[in-house]
Amino acid sequence: MPRKLKDAKIKLKTHKATSKRFRMTGSGILVRTKGGKSHLRRRTSKRTKALLSEMIPVEGESIIKRVVRLAPYLKK
């Protein structure tokens, strides 16, 4: 006897690299981290290194749409 199919939506897979790079704030703004933090920072000033740790808002509707498609459960 065949199994019954569930009438539920299929779970979507999250793109893990996207979920690690982006966050959604409480007010619903998509923010991202800055690159260039891993190596070759010896000659960089302390102020510049401190600025790299900030999260900055993502601008551009097409990029936001792409991130939401890649990470559908990226909510708060």
N, C-alpha and C positions, 0 to 999 in steps of 0.2 A: 504494500500500500504506500503510495507516495506521500511525502511530507506536505503539510499545509504551509503555504507561503504566508509570511507575516505581511500585514498591510502597513508597514512602517517605512519611513524614509531610510535610505542607505546612509551610513555614516561616511562622512568625508574625511579624507586623510589630510592632516596638516603638514605643510611644507616646513620642516623643522628649522631650516636656516632662517626662514622668514620670521618664525615665532621667536627666535633668539635675538633678532635684530630690531624688532619693532615692539612697542607697547601701546596700549590704549589707556588714556588717562580717564579719570572718573567723569570728566565732563565730555568724554567722547572724542578727544583730539588724538590723532595718531602721531606718536613721537618716535624718533629713531636715534640710535647712537652714532657717534662720529667714528670714522676710521682712522688708521694710523697710530694706534695705541700699543702695538705689540713690540716693535723693536726699532732701533736707530733713533732713540730719544735722548741720547746722552748730551747732545749739544742744544737740545731744545730748552727754552726757558721754563721756569716753574709755572709762570702764568699761562703759557701756551699749553702745557701739560694739564693744568687744572681745567682749562677751557675744553679740552678733549673729553672730559668726563660728563659734560652736560648732555642732556637729551634735548633735541631740537624738533619742533613740529614739522611734519611732512606737508609740503605744499604741492599742489597739483592733483586734480581730481583723478586723472588716469592712473597715477601711481597708487593713490589710496584705494582705488577700485581693484587694482592688481593685487595689493597686499591683502585686502579682504577676501579675495578669491583664493589666494594661496593659504591663508590662515583663517578659515571661517569661524573658528571658536576663539578668536583673539578678542576677548571682551574682558574688560576691567580686571 
